[in-house]
Amino acid sequence: MLNELWSDKKNKTWDYFTQEKYYNIMNKSEFVTGDVQRKDKDARQKTSY
């Protein structure tokens, strides 16, 4: 999933926009389910320990 995110050359930094894109990729891959209000927050939670 991270490879898919970073393969898009427009994604250069880990900011609100790329975090939301990453959540959408995880959702498409059924790693997460549902439609949350703060996709960026949920993406950060999935990538941290």
N, C-alpha and C positions, 0 to 999 in steps of 0.2 A: 504494500500500500504506500509506503514511503517512497519507493522507487517511482511509482506512478505520479505522486505529488511533485517530486523534484525533477522528473523528466520534462516537465513544462518549464521552459527557460524563463518564463515570466515570474515564476515563484523563486525569488532570490532571498527573501527574508522570512522569518517565522513571525508573522504578524497576524492581525485580526483576519485579513483576507485569506491567507494561506491556511490558517487554522480552521476557518469555516470550510474551505475546499477539502481539507483533510477529513473533517467530520463527514462531509458528503461522500467521499471515497470510502470511508469506513462503513457508512450506512449502505452504500451500493453493494459492498462486499458482505453485508449482513454481519459485520463485526459489532455494530451497534444497531439498535432498532428505535423507531419512534422519531417524532419530530420535536426537537427541543427548542427552547427559546434562545439559548446562548450556545450555539454550535461551537464557537471559538473556545469557550470555557470547557465544554465536554471534551473537545479535542485535546486540550492541554492536560486534562485529568487522565486521559488514556495514554498519554506519552510520558507521564511522570510517575515516579514511585512514591 
